[in-house]
Amino acid sequence: KKSKDSDADAKAQDEKKEDENSLEKNVYPEVNSLIDAFYTAWGEKNVDRMKELADSFDATDEAKVLNATYIESYSNINVYTKKGLTDDSYVVFVSYDLKFTDVNTPAPGLAQLYVDDKYMIHNDKNDTEVNEYIDKTNQDEDVKKLISEVETNLNKAMESDADLKAFEEQLGQETSMASMADN
């Protein structure tokens, strides 16, 4: 039987571990330049360049980029990192302003990526170990706070621009229909 003290110790240890792996903003130049290059390529629909920057980029990924004709560009990119499973690998949260074609106000967004020790975007959807680690990272308080900030900024942007709000709502419906089609 565990005593209450050992529970408290375990919790304190978890918190200490989280502090040691807190979100860092724009700290690693190699990671920043990789992410910048990837999102610039995405805005330009440069699939060949995206393939160079990711360890796996299949036909589904390619179609997703090429079919997203409503995406004009990404700007104001900030890269938040937490240490990954190995040295020089990172769980990466990318905050950005996404400019949609024919909508004046950019939409604040947040994406999550994993960067491996070769400074490539690790895009293997079947890598259970990495996926579980990313899911665990999402539970960290500093990550929850970042997600919440981006959601707040997106809501403010939608309140200020009816076109953006209408577009996001339409996109939400299309996205949920697309994901149903995948099943």
Buried (B, 14 or more C-beta within 10 A) or exposed (E): EEEEEEEEEEEEEEEEEBEEBBBBEEEBEEBBEBBBBBBBBBBEBBBEBBBEBBBBBEEEBBEEBEEBEBBBBBEEBBBBBBBBBEEBBBBBBBBBBBBBEEBEBBBBBBBBBBBBEEBBBBBBEEBEEBEEBBEEBEEBEBBEEBBEEBEEBBEEBBEEBEEBBEBBEEBEEEEEEEEEEEE
